[in-house]
Amino acid sequence: MPARGNALRRRVRSTGGKLLRRLRLLPGGMPDGIGDDAALQDATLEGEVVVYFPDTTDSLYQLRSWYGPLRELHRAQGVTVVCMDSRTAQAIREELGVPVVTIALDATLDAIILRSGTKLVLYVNYNPLNTAALRSRSAIHVSLLHGDSDKVVSVSNQIKAYDYSFVAGQAAIDRLERYTTLFDAASRCIPVGRPSLDTDRQDIAPREGTRPTVLYAPTWEGGQASAAYSSLPSHGTRIVRSLREAGLEVIYRPHPLTGVRVPEVGEADAELRRMLEAGGGVVSTDRPVLQDFAEADLILCDVSAIANEWLPTGKPLIITSPSDPRTRDAATALLETVPRLSEAEAHRAGEIARAQIEHDPQREQRLELIEYYLGDVTPGHSLARFLEACARLSRKRDELWRRLQENEAPAHDAG
């Protein structure tokens, strides 16, 4: 009887789970697992490259940062995006224009990668669910991440799970060498710049006839105390109030994940939006980051990737200092070069920003850092390096896979 009872409970849980998925009642962040597995039993994936993205739509901003380069890679080698969440798959299908499938079962995924002859599997984050694809021995696994920064996640031990990592520039390699143990960054990291800066370039003219403008772009609260870089709850309202009192226009660009984990950060975001909407400021949520870059004379941000990507503008920046004493960073030259704004100095943000805009004392040092962080930013160069690296690793995969198959071939009886 106990065995029959356990079996019944398992069936009830399974039925209940299916119902929750079908009714879209799963908690945010949990993939629904509504897969195309049955239709894929004898199918193969299009192209040589898989982008594995098991996340929900909350994290789509990470993949969107690679849309332009992935479209170009699809033209060169063929790309299929594999999801675990049907809602995410539908959104990518509508936005990206490459084949997208949803696979819920590890067995389906493993078999279809092997059957398709997939050469590369690319990842834009360190989601623990990536392990489903990482099991495959028949492909080379490459971490792309979704930006280069001095956050501790940039030197996470999780990088060791991937065969290679595409990084922006030498700064990322030096950071890993300094902060990560038992990892040969020089041989396992391939600098490709930021190819999205090539594909997403637009002829955007700055606004004319306006007062000097500051882009305030705080990051989200982070997944743990060591990565709590967001200045929103500690600095936010005082920063914006000070900027406006100094006669500066403000563009506020909140991070897409703001408030998903810590309600206090979400409340600070809501308060800041109300303040700006009442006073004529700009809340930028649906426009390209390069539009904000073009319209701003200075960026004030937290420790995050947006600071590095701002560098090619040549315009000044200020980076906040986290107020949580448990927060750690993986500091490189940028944090030592630009002004830092502490919580105690948030009320002086306007004064400091205006001085930076008018005098820009660190300009020469910042310009020298562009290639260190992003490589050659000549238009088209990063995209070319990205495509060449993918092609080169694909050829390497073929060679390695042939050797592996030869080594595992069954021995024949010579007698």
C-alpha positions in Angstrom: 0.0 0.0 0.0 2.8 2.6 0.7 4.3 1.9 -2.7 0.9 2.5 -4.4 0.4 5.7 -2.3 3.8 7.1 -3.3 3.0 6.4 -7.0 -0.3 8.1 -6.6 1.3 11.2 -5.0 3.9 11.3 -7.9 1.1 11.2 -10.4 -0.7 14.0 -8.6 2.4 16.1 -8.4 3.1 15.5 -12.1 -0.5 16.4 -13.1 -0.4 19.5 -10.9 2.9 20.6 -12.4 1.5 20.2 -15.9 -1.6 22.2 -15.0 0.5 25.0 -13.5 2.6 25.2 -16.6 -0.3 25.2 -18.9 -2.1 27.9 -17.0 1.1 30.0 -16.8 1.0 30.1 -13.0 4.6 29.2 -12.3 6.7 31.6 -10.2 8.7 34.2 -12.1 12.1 32.9 -13.0 11.1 29.2 -13.3 11.0 27.8 -16.9 7.6 26.3 -17.8 9.2 23.2 -19.4 6.5 23.0 -22.1 8.8 21.5 -24.7 8.7 20.4 -28.3 10.3 17.1 -27.3 7.7 14.8 -28.9 8.1 16.6 -32.3 11.9 16.5 -32.0 12.5 12.8 -31.5 13.9 12.2 -35.0 14.7 15.8 -35.9 18.0 17.6 -36.2 18.8 21.2 -35.3 19.5 23.7 -38.0 23.0 25.1 -38.4 26.3 24.4 -36.6 25.7 26.5 -33.5 23.3 26.2 -30.6 22.6 29.1 -28.2 21.4 27.5 -25.0 19.1 29.8 -23.0 17.0 28.0 -20.4 15.9 31.2 -18.7 12.5 32.9 -18.5 11.6 36.2 -20.1 12.9 38.1 -17.1 16.5 37.5 -18.2 15.9 38.0 -22.0 17.9 41.3 -21.8 21.0 39.1 -21.5 20.4 37.3 -24.8 19.1 40.5 -26.5 22.6 42.1 -26.0 23.8 39.4 -28.5 21.0 39.6 -31.1 23.0 41.5 -33.7 26.1 39.3 -33.6 23.9 36.1 -33.5 22.1 37.2 -36.7 25.5 37.6 -38.4 26.6 34.2 -37.0 23.4 32.6 -38.3 24.2 33.9 -41.8 27.7 32.4 -41.5 27.2 29.0 -39.8 23.5 28.7 -38.9 22.2 29.2 -35.3 19.4 27.5 -33.4 18.3 28.9 -30.0 17.3 26.1 -27.5 15.1 27.2 -24.6 13.5 25.4 -21.6 10.6 28.0 -21.4 8.0 28.2 -24.1 7.2 31.8 -23.3 10.8 32.8 -23.8 11.0 30.8 -27.0 8.0 32.6 -28.4 9.5 36.0 -27.6 12.9 35.1 -29.2 11.2 33.7 -32.3 9.4 37.0 -32.8 12.5 39.2 -32.2 15.5 37.4 -33.5 14.6 35.7 -36.7 16.5 32.4 -36.2 15.2 28.9 -35.5 14.1 28.4 -31.9 13.0 25.2 -30.1 11.9 24.4 -26.6 13.4 21.2 -25.0 12.2 20.1 -21.6 14.0 16.8 -21.2 17.8 16.3 -20.8 17.6 13.1 -22.9 16.0 14.9 -25.8 18.7 17.6 -25.7 21.6 15.3 -25.5 20.4 13.2 -28.4 19.5 16.0 -30.7 22.9 17.8 -30.2 24.7 14.6 -31.0 22.4 13.7 -33.9 22.7 17.3 -35.4 26.4 17.4 -35.4 26.3 20.7 -33.4 29.8 22.1 -33.3 29.4 25.0 -30.7 27.1 25.6 -27.8 27.0 29.2 -26.6 25.8 30.6 -23.3 25.1 34.2 -22.2 25.0 33.6 -18.4 25.9 31.1 -15.7 22.5 29.8 -15.1 22.8 26.4 -13.2 20.4 25.0 -15.7 23.1 25.3 -18.3 24.4 21.9 -17.1 21.8 20.2 -19.2 23.6 21.2 -22.3 27.1 21.1 -20.8 26.8 17.3 -20.6 27.3 17.0 -24.3 30.9 15.9 -25.3 30.3 16.3 -29.0 30.4 20.1 -29.0 32.7 22.8 -27.7 31.0 24.9 -25.0 31.7 28.7 -25.0 30.7 31.3 -22.4 29.8 34.7 -23.9 28.2 36.3 -20.8 26.4 39.6 -21.5 28.9 42.3 -20.7 32.4 42.8 -19.1 32.5 44.4 -15.7 34.3 44.5 -12.4 31.5 42.6 -10.7 32.5 39.5 -8.8 30.4 37.4 -11.2 33.0 38.2 -13.9 35.5 36.0 -12.0 33.0 33.4 -10.9 34.4 29.9 -10.5 31.6 28.8 -12.8 33.8 29.9 -15.7 35.7 26.6 -15.4 32.6 24.7 -16.6 33.1 26.0 -20.2 35.7 25.0 -22.7 36.4 28.6 -23.7 35.1 32.1 -22.8 34.8 34.9 -25.3 35.8 38.1 -23.5 35.9 41.7 -24.5 39.5 42.6 -24.0 42.7 42.1 -22.1 41.2 43.6 -19.0 38.9 40.5 -18.6 41.9 38.2 -18.9 43.9 40.1 -16.4 41.0 40.2 -14.0 40.6 36.4 -14.2 44.3 35.9 -13.7 44.2 38.0 -10.6 41.0 36.8 -8.9 40.5 33.2 -10.1 42.6 30.2 -9.0 43.4 27.1 -11.0 42.2 28.7 -14.3 44.4 29.4 -17.3 42.8 32.5 -18.5 45.4 33.2 -21.2 44.6 29.9 -23.0 40.9 29.6 -22.4 39.8 33.2 -23.0 39.5 34.5 -26.5 39.2 38.3 -26.8 36.5 39.3 -29.4 35.7 42.9 -28.3 32.0 43.8 -28.0 30.6 42.8 -31.4 27.2 44.2 -30.5 28.7 47.7 -30.7 29.3 46.9 -34.4 25.9 45.5 -35.2 23.9 47.9 -33.1 25.5 51.1 -34.3 23.0 53.8 -35.3 23.4 57.3 -36.6 21.8 58.8 -33.5 22.3 62.6 -33.0 22.4 64.1 -29.6 19.5 66.4 -28.6 20.1 70.0 -29.5 19.5 73.1 -27.3 19.2 71.3 -24.0 21.1 71.6 -20.8 24.0 69.3 -20.0 22.5 65.8 -19.4 23.5 63.0 -17.0 22.6 59.3 -17.7 21.9 57.6 -14.3 22.1 53.9 -14.9 22.2 51.9 -11.7 22.4 48.1 -11.8 20.0 45.6 -10.1 20.4 44.4 -6.5 22.4 41.3 -7.4 21.9 37.7 -6.4 23.8 37.8 -3.2 25.3 40.3 -0.7 28.8 40.2 -2.3 27.3 41.5 -5.5 25.0 44.2 -4.1 26.2 47.0 -6.3 22.9 48.9 -6.8 23.0 52.5 -5.6 19.2 52.9 -6.0 18.1 52.4 -2.4 21.1 54.1 -0.9 22.0 56.9 -3.4 19.3 57.1 -5.9 16.8 59.9 -5.0 19.6 62.1 -3.5 21.6 61.7 -6.7 18.8 62.7 -9.0 17.7 65.6 -6.7 21.2 66.9 -6.6 21.7 66.6 -10.4 18.5 68.6 -11.0 19.4 71.2 -8.4 22.7 71.7 -10.3 20.7 72.5 -13.5 21.4 69.1 -15.2 18.9 67.1 -17.2 18.6 63.5 -16.1 18.0 60.3 -18.1 17.2 57.4 -15.7 17.9 53.9 -17.2 16.8 51.2 -14.7 18.2 47.7 -15.0 15.6 45.2 -16.3 15.9 43.0 -13.1 15.5 46.0 -10.7 13.5 44.9 -7.7 13.0 41.2 -8.6 14.8 40.0 -5.5 14.7 42.9 -3.0 11.4 44.8 -2.6 13.3 47.8 -1.2 15.1 48.3 -4.5 11.8 48.1 -6.4 10.3 50.7 -4.2 13.3 53.0 -4.7 12.9 52.5 -8.5 9.2 53.4 -8.3 9.9 56.6 -6.3 12.6 57.7 -8.7 10.2 57.2 -11.7 7.6 59.3 -10.0 10.1 62.0 -9.2 11.3 62.2 -12.8 7.9 61.9 -14.4 6.6 64.8 -12.2 9.6 67.0 -13.1 10.0 66.3 -16.8 12.9 63.8 -16.6 13.4 60.8 -19.0 12.8 57.2 -17.8 14.5 55.1 -20.5 13.2 51.5 -20.6 12.3 50.8 -24.2 14.9 52.5 -26.3 18.5 51.5 -27.3 21.2 52.1 -24.8 23.1 53.9 -27.6 20.4 56.5 -27.8 21.0 57.3 -24.1 24.7 57.4 -24.7 24.3 59.9 -27.5 22.0 62.2 -25.5 24.1 62.2 -22.3 27.2 64.2 -21.5 28.2 62.0 -18.6 27.2 58.7 -17.2 26.7 58.0 -13.4 26.5 54.3 -12.9 27.3 51.5 -10.5 30.0 48.8 -10.9 28.6 47.2 -14.1 29.2 46.5 -17.7 27.6 49.7 -18.9 30.6 51.6 -17.5 32.9 49.7 -19.8 30.7 50.1 -22.8 30.4 53.8 -22.2 34.2 54.3 -22.7 34.2 54.6 -26.5 32.0 57.7 -26.2 35.0 59.5 -24.8 32.8 61.3 -22.3 33.3 61.4 -18.5 31.8 59.0 -16.1 31.3 58.5 -12.4 31.0 55.1 -10.7 29.3 54.8 -7.3 30.8 53.0 -4.3 28.4 50.3 -2.9 27.1 51.1 0.6 26.8 47.4 1.7 30.1 46.5 3.4 29.7 42.9 2.4 30.0 43.8 -1.3 33.1 42.8 -3.2 34.4 43.8 -6.6 37.0 42.4 -9.0 38.7 45.8 -9.5 40.7 46.8 -12.6 42.1 50.0 -13.7 38.8 51.7 -14.5 37.7 51.8 -10.8 41.1 53.4 -9.9 40.8 56.0 -12.7 37.4 57.5 -12.5 35.7 59.4 -9.6 33.7 57.2 -7.2 30.6 58.5 -5.5 29.9 57.2 -2.0 26.5 57.2 -0.2 27.7 60.0 2.0 28.5 62.1 -1.1 25.3 61.4 -3.0 24.0 64.9 -2.2 27.0 66.3 -4.1 26.3 64.4 -7.3 25.3 67.5 -9.2 28.3 69.5 -8.2 30.7 66.6 -9.0 29.0 65.8 -12.3 29.0 69.4 -13.5 32.7 69.7 -12.8 33.5 66.5 -14.7 31.4 67.7 -17.7 33.1 71.1 -17.8 36.7 70.0 -17.1 36.9 66.2 -17.6 40.3 65.8 -15.9 40.5 62.0 -16.5 39.8 62.1 -20.2 43.3 61.1 -21.4 43.5 58.2 -19.0 40.1 56.9 -20.0 40.9 57.1 -23.7 44.0 54.9 -23.1 41.7 52.3 -21.4 39.4 51.8 -24.4 41.5 49.2 -26.2 42.4 47.5 -22.9 38.8 46.8 -22.1 37.2 46.5 -25.5 39.9 45.7 -28.0 40.0 47.5 -31.4 36.7 49.5 -31.6 37.2 50.3 -35.3 33.7 49.7 -36.8 33.4 46.0 -37.9 36.5 44.8 -36.1 34.9 43.2 -33.1 32.2 41.4 -35.2 34.9 40.0 -37.5 36.9 38.7 -34.5 33.7 37.1 -33.1 32.8 35.3 -36.4 36.4 34.2 -36.9 36.6 32.8 -33.4 33.4 30.8 -33.9 34.6 29.4 -37.2 38.0 28.5 -35.8 36.5 26.7 -32.8 34.1 24.9 -35.1 37.1 23.5 -37.1 38.8 22.5 -33.8 35.7 20.7 -32.7 35.6 18.6 -35.8 39.2 17.6 -35.3 38.7 16.8 -31.6 35.5 14.9 -32.2 37.1 12.8 -34.9 39.9 11.8 -32.5 37.5 11.0 -29.7 35.4 8.8 -31.9 38.6 7.0 -33.1 39.7 6.4 -29.5 36.3 5.0 -28.5 35.9 2.8 -31.6 35.2 -0.9 -30.5 38.3 -3.1 -30.7 38.0 -5.9 -33.3 39.2 -9.5 -32.8 42.3 -9.9 -35.0 42.1 -13.7 -34.8 
